[in-house]
Amino acid sequence: MISLKQLTKRFGTQTAVDALSFDIAGGQIVGFLGPNGAGKSTTLKMLTGMIEPSEGTATVCGFDLQRETLEVKRRVGFVPESGAVFESLTGLEYLEMVAALYAIPQEAARARIKQFIAFFDLSFETLTDKLLGAYSKGMRRKVVITAALLHNPPVVFFDEPLDGLDANAAVGFKALIQTLAREGKTIVYSSHILDVVERVCDRVIIIDKGRLLLDGRPDELVAAHGAGTLERLFTQLTGGTELERRAEDFAKTFRQ
Amino acid sequence: MTGTTSNPVPPGRTLRRLFLTLFLRGRSSRGLRKERAPKSVGSKLALTLFFYALMGLMTLAFLNQPVFALSVYLHAMTLVFLGMFVAASAGEVLFNKEEADILMHRPIPPRALLWAKIGVLVEVSLWLAGAFNLAGLFVGLYGPNGGWLFPVAHAISTTFEALFCTGCVVLVYQLCLRWFGRERLDGLMTTAQVLVAVAAVVGGQMVPQLMRGFGGKLDLSIKSWWIALLPPAWFAGFDDALAGSGRAGSWALGGFGLAATTTVLWLAFGKLASAYETGLQTLNETTSARRSGRAGRRWIDVLVATPPLCWWLRDSVTRAAFLLTAAYLVRDRDVKLRIYPGLAPMLAMPIIFLVQDQGRGGMGGFGVAFAGGYLGLIPLLGLNLLRYSQQWQASDLFRAAPLPGPAPLCHGARRAVLCFLALPALVVFALLARLVESDSSHLPLLLPGLLALPLYAMVPCLGGHAVPLSLPTEEAKSAVRGLTMVAVMLISAVLSGLAIWAWSGGWFKWLLLVETVLVLILYLGMRAAVASVRWTPLE
């Protein structure tokens, strides 16, 4: 479903993504992990056609990312980390605008929107009467997630989707992506909440400094490295060592 | 907590430095090439100062004028530029929504915040005023009653004028806050800025026009009681008193200017500062973000579903962009604060010319033709200003959508601007022209401008640069607006001059015919060019 071959992105002299290669089959939930600045968001933006790769190739749903960008865009949904929305629109207006961008007829869009708001436990009045600027962070995130799924894409990229969601919504969201995967959708899930990734994802890809570090099933990777948990494995791989000692040193500075 | 041996920087100075940096650099570093973003606004400002200095060279036309006439011109133009600049910038500087989260939990008194912001506004205003008045300082040296004292006196009076201008804008905001409360401030700020911008243009234009009417020779002490009502004359009086004729009337005007400035500053920064504190504290409250009723959007929905708009907006993406733009033009505080005060002076100028046109002899109809020419330029500025939004990151949505390029989005925004900005302006101009003119025979002179309207509206779309709400707001602070305004005036003057020439020469119909053909050809060419534009790389 998704295939990257030596995908590279440079910003001036800085290489954000360095010759990344991997394949993701349909129906998989893939955790895409890495420390801050590892190149996750840049990779996701390349795979959604938002920025162009400097080198390498990628295909999404069989379409070449650079030559058939529009076909790729028709088939992907994206929840960006920023969660930015047009705050002077109501939730409904925003979602209808998104639907129009994907040429979804208004009636069909309205029906899908109603399904999503029922799932997220939002009232239709909230969606029609309140501007997005007045929404809580969690409500806004629900609208952004709905906007990403509205056109029923076979591939969905989530960048920190749980940011701002309350516990119930987060549980519901995890159930949703598992259901979507069972129906054959490919989910690429980037997050720093590693225990959620460990529980939800069939596979994790860990990158650092734009390079691939590890790729495999979470339980197998944890066992192979004797790390106990995915979180511990992640810190081992990405240089997060001696964190307790560093925290102790930091605390000491206040005692001096 | 450990002690420190170095002296801490006073909070006031730290805040001033912070706001100046934010003003020049912008609040967000857009894109990933961050090394480019911080420089952009500073270099644009430097360029703007250069253009202001160039525009100031127009003062050379006053080389042989007495000090008062020269000063009136300089102060009137300075008031126009500063009024527009301060009115456009003050809203964002004084009431930035994100700022409350960043600063309001710090140990900073709101009054210190206010002073730091005012300091920045005054500082930048003085740069602009200084650049524009640079040539005037030297012209005054060689005037009939000028001399070495003129540059000193004019520098002082210009400083007072900058303080007066900034003080007035802040005062209007404080009064809005005090009288009407935070909930209604959003709408009032827009109205206040529009009024301030219009007042600055009208006030700035009135004195030179009146001076022209009196042949540059005003007897201040006897006939000109009304001149005391016009701020540019106060500061010009100061110059004339110190470095010109030294007449009693000039001293009176100068004294009045100083008293007015002091009063405004005392009211804005002293007496009413507590209102600012309250306003800042409630800025992030979201009660006002709720729609007032369910009808807010419906009239737009009905409008786009009704002919002729439903025929014009058949493409779903164009329609979505139209609705988005319309919603922001009606609702969004940030967009409204930029658009309407930016456009108001544009509308004020032709209205001044229309009113002046009344009773003019052989040049009858020039005001109507000028209004027509000006009209065509409203979408140019409107579309340019609509590109900026505090929610610019949300426009990533457009790039993620399966659109080959920004063309349909540009067309949606363009059509919204034509419907909601240019059309009402046309109606206002036509009504005013009908009211002012004794007969309606000159109304066809609006047509050359009207015909050029689609062309002007297409210009910002070239290169796909009219995608609505897609750029950070700080990039809008290029302050090239003053230059745009001059360009607008020049183009309008040329077009209206041509129209008047054709009208009096009896070949007006031919002008319209040739213009129609030219506009059609250019429009189709531009439309094809816009359709072929592809997204530029995001970074």
Interface residues (C-beta under 8 A of the other chain):
Chain A: F11 G12 A16 T42 K45 T48 G49 M50 I51 E52 L70 E71 K73 R74 V76 F78 P80 S82 A84 V85 F86 E87 S88 L89 T90 E93 E96 M97 V98 A100 L101 Y102 A103 T128 D129 K130 L131 G133 A134 A147 F254 Q256
Chain B: M1 T2 L32 R33 E35 T286 T287 A289 R290 R291 R294 R297 S316 V317 R319 A320 L323 L324 A327 Y328 R331 D332 V335 S389 Q390 Q391 Q393 A394 D396 L397 F398 R399 A400 A401 P402 L403 P404 L469 P537 L538 E539
